[in-house]
Amino acid sequence: MAKAAFLFPGQGAQTVGMAVSLCANLPAARQLFDRAATILGYDLLQVCAEGPKERLDSTAVSQPAIYVASLAALEQLRHDEPTALEDCVACAGLSLGEYTALTFAGALSFEDGLRLVQQRGQAMQAAADATPSGMVSLLLLELPQVQQLVEQASEKGLIRIANYLCPGNLVVSGEKAACEVIVQLATASNARVVPLAVAGAFHTPIMQPAVEQLTQALEKVPLKPPRVPVWANVTAQPYTDLAAIKPTLARQVVEPVLWENTMRGMLESGIEQFVEIGPGRVLAGLLKRIHRKAECRNVQA
């Protein structure tokens, strides 16, 4: 059997209507949302089904929604192809998706993972509210060009490269004034510029208040050794020490996501096939930009 890895999406993959058909046809998926409603105190499936979009897009709601929807899609795969789970030899998730990966791998229980994701989203929303900030995707520019633009924009405020996604696709994150400047600079450099619909400057020091809250939440949660290697965003390496998981998850909020390096590392380790599990198809698209011949199929939420 070909070595397969599961990939789980991050914030931004949410859409109104996601997981509705899945839950209507698969009791195991609906049960996850029922369990989530008990923990969260509101009907998450209803928000996924009906929105409004502004509520689903809020950090505090979108993170639990993507986490549960992705695990519901995993239940679909388990139902349709039970051997596919046995063939999985590694997993990774983009930012928030790392929590989903750890849950799939058995390091976190569903309930503990959901509570952490809920607290993470609330803490990141609060940090974003405290400092006007944002994120901008820069397409068609290479890393040295983006680094130069970041240096220029830094004169107006804190700004960093937050997501190293794939060649020609980097996301910068920072204070509002610095983001406005880099949009102008990148546009003048013939980049395609896409301001992201997120609350603030994730994966930068602006999120430091969230680190403190998340660290406290993580301390209360038991972890088990993952069944399969889980690759960390911060290091672009699989976890080898159980004790490293909690501090690395806390660091993830203020440090960049090394997604391109993670995918290259997984490919070099012998992974032959990938399965993107959850809402959207972003990760499959990024993988094709990293390695044109890499195989990736989707299990939609």
Helices and strands as residue ranges (DSSP letters): E 4-8, H 20-25, H 27-40, H 44-50, H 53-57, H 59-80, H 82-87, E 88-93, H 97-104, H 110-130, E 133-139, H 143-153, G 154-156, E 159-166, E 169-175, H 176-188, E 192-195, G 205-207, H 208-219, E 230-232, E 237-238, H 242-252, H 259-268, E 273-277, H 282-290, E 295-299
